[in-house]
């Protein structure tokens, strides 16, 4: 096993994979069907070694590790992911963490994708009424799969968040809106895995990455009750522009930006202003 792991690590490092040893170990654990912590005592048969070689070849070709494994970790869950859906990232857990500190039980996840936000929130907030909105047919398949597996009570809505008819039955009653929309500027460099495997419409959003934000702001304002809270993840170049955009709508107070663990601007929060 040490020799196989060393060879796999070397192949992934040569291909430019950012975490070659970790990826090699996760692929080996996947082939063996054991936790990564048990690799040192595990033995791999010839057929399994060949299977590992094939997975390493795919990963060296920059197929996302999560696509190969079929899951992505998020908030202690293993979410099903694959072609057609954005792979959830750790940074989004910060938005969920903030959301769980807010009061209320009526929650909407806009641009839900795999359902990472909606599903993780629903598993942590007992009795919450959570709705997840997604327009991509491919992403909806993954969303429905994750809801069925982890949080069957989540309401899945197939629709465009810019459509005023979406969740119209909840207008003015929602306590919390969370959103991880496409926000990367069109010209921004991204990893090979993102460029070739994440859906472009789930990643990029115009020259400044803000193309979808006005629609998010409008829809959240329609849904939220006075005093309800909004949280939106964003690019690290938007720590000033997104709060300014929300203020300019006239619908929000207390527009603040929050950093990620590296100190980079990561998400903006605001409070729905009472109608005057």
N, C-alpha and C positions, 0 to 999 in steps of 0.2 A: 504493500500500500504506500509506504513512503516514496518509493521510486515512481509509482504511477502519479502520485500527487505532485512530485517535483517536475515530472515531464509535462503534466497538464499545466502547472503554474508557468513553466517556461514558455509553453506555446501561447498561453493567453497574454503573458507579458510582452512577447514579441509582436503580438497583434495589437498592442496598445490598450488592452483592457485595463481599466483604472485600478481594480482590486483583484489581481490574478490569483493570489493564493486563496482568498476567501471564496471567489467564484469556483475555483477548482475543488475546494472542499465541499461546497454546497452541491455541485454537480455529482461528486462521488457519493455523497450521502443520499442524494436523490436516486441514483442508480441502485444503491444497496438497500434503500428503504429504511434507513436508520437515521437518528439524529446526528447532526454534525459532531457533537461531543463524543460520539462512539466510534469515530473513524480510526483512532489509534489502535483499537482492539479488533477492528473488522477485517475480514479477508474477502478479497474480490476474486470471483471465478473468471475463467477465460471469457465467457460470454458477456459477463458484466464489464470486463475491461474493454471489450470491443464497443459496448454500448457507451461507456464513458468516453472513449476516443471520438465517437460520433458527436456526442454532446459538446465536447471541447472544440471540435471542428466548427460546429455551428456557432458557439460563443466566440471563437476567434474570428468568425465572419461577422461579428458584431450584432448577431441576433440578441436581443435583450435577455438577460438571465431569467427574468420573470416570465417571458414567453416560453422559454425552454422548460422551466419548472411548472408553469401553468398557474402560478400564484404569486402574489406580492404581499409582503407583510405590511400591515397598517393597524395601529392601535391594538396590538395584540391579536389581531385576526389574520387569517390567510385568505385574501380576496382573490377570486378567480379573475385572471386577466389573459389577454391574448391579442391577436391582430384586430384592429378596429376600435380599441379603447386606450385612453391615456393611462399610463402606469402611475399609480399614486406614489407620491414622494413623501419622505419623512417630514419635510417642512410643513406640509399641510396638517400634520398632527398638532402643530402650534395653534392653528385656527380652531381646530376641534377643542383643544384644551381651553382656549379662551371662551368658546361658545358654551362649554359645560359650566362655566362660572356664572353665566347669565341666568336670570330667572325666567320662568315660563315653560310651557310644555307644548306649544304649537310652533313647529319648526319647519322651515323650508330650505332645501338644498338645491340651489340653481346651478345649471351646468354640471349635473351630478356625475356623468361619466360612469366609472365603475361602481359608484355608490359609496365610495370610501367615507365621505363625510356623513351622509345620511345613515348608513349602516352602523358606523362606529358610534355616532351620537345615540341612535336608538338602543344600542346594547348597553349604554351607560346611563341613560335617563329613563328610568322605569316609568311607564305610563305616558311617555311623550307621544304626541301625534306628529309624525314626521312624513313629509312629502318630498320626493326627489324628482326633479324635472330634467329631462334630457331629450334632445331632438334627433341625435344620430341613431339610425336603426341598428347599426353594428354595436354601438356602445350600449344601447338599450338591452341587448341580449345579455351582456355581461352584468349590467345593473340588475336586471331581473334575477339572474342566477345568484348574485351575491345577496340580494334581499331574501330570496327563498331559503338560502343556506343559513343566514345569520340573523335576519330581522324581518320575519314575514309580515309584520304589521305595517311596515313602511309602505306608503302609497306611491306607486311609480306612475309618473305622468309623462306621456310621450308628447312633447310639444316644444315650441320655440319660446324662449324666455321673453322675447320681445313682443309676443302675441298677448294683447290685453285680455284675451279670453282664458289664458292659462291660469288655472287656480282662481278664477274669478269668485268662486264660492267662499274663498278665504279672505277676500279683500277687507283690509282694516282690522283683521283679527289675529294676525301672526305675531308671535312674541320675538322670534329670532329668524333672520335670514342669513344663511352662510353660502359662500360662493367661491369656487376656485375656477374662474373662467379662463379661456385662452388669453394670455397677456404678454407673450414674448414679442418684441418688435421684429418686424419682418427680416431685417438685416442682421439681427443678433446671431453670433455663432452659437451653435448647439452641438452636443455630442452626436456621434454617428448614429447611435441607437435611437435618439430622438428624431433626427433628420430622416431616417429611413424607415422607422417602425411606429412611432407615435403618430396618430392621425394629425395631419397638418392643421385642420380646423380646430383641433383641441389644444394647439400650442401657440400659433401665431395670430396676431390681431392688429395688423396694420403697421404703419411706419413707426408709431410710438407705442404700440402694444395696447392702446386704450380703446380700440374700435368698439368693443362690446360693453365697455363700462357704462356709457349713458343708458343703455337698455337695462343693465343690471340695476342701476340706480333708480330708474323709473319704476321697474317692476317691484323692487323691494319697497319703494315708497307706497305703492298701491297696496301691497300685501300687509305691511306692518301696521300695527296699532300705534297710536301715539305713545312714545316712550319705548317702543320696540327697538331691538338692536340689530345692526347690520355688520357683518364681517366679510371682507373680500380679500383674498390672497392676490398678490401682484408681483410684478417684476421688481428687481432691486433698483431700477432706475425711476420708479414711480412713487417713491416715498413722499414726494411733495405734490406731484401732479394729481394723483388720485384723491387725496383729501381735498385739494382745491376744487376738483370736479364735483365732489359730493356737496361741498359748501355752496357752490354756484347754483345747484338745483333749487335751493331754498327749502328743501325738505328735511334737512338734517342739522342737528346740533352735535357738539362734542366729537367732531371729526378728528381722529387721532391715528397716527401710524405706529406700528409695532415692529421691532427687529426680530430676526431669527437668531439662532444660537451663535452665529458668527458675527452678529451685530449689523447685518445688512437689512435694509427696509424689506419687510416681507408681507404684512397685511395691514389693512386699514379698517377701522371700526367707526361707527357713527350711531347716533340715536335719532329715531324718527321724531320730527318736530310735530307738535300738536297743530292742527289746522287753525288758522287765524280767522 
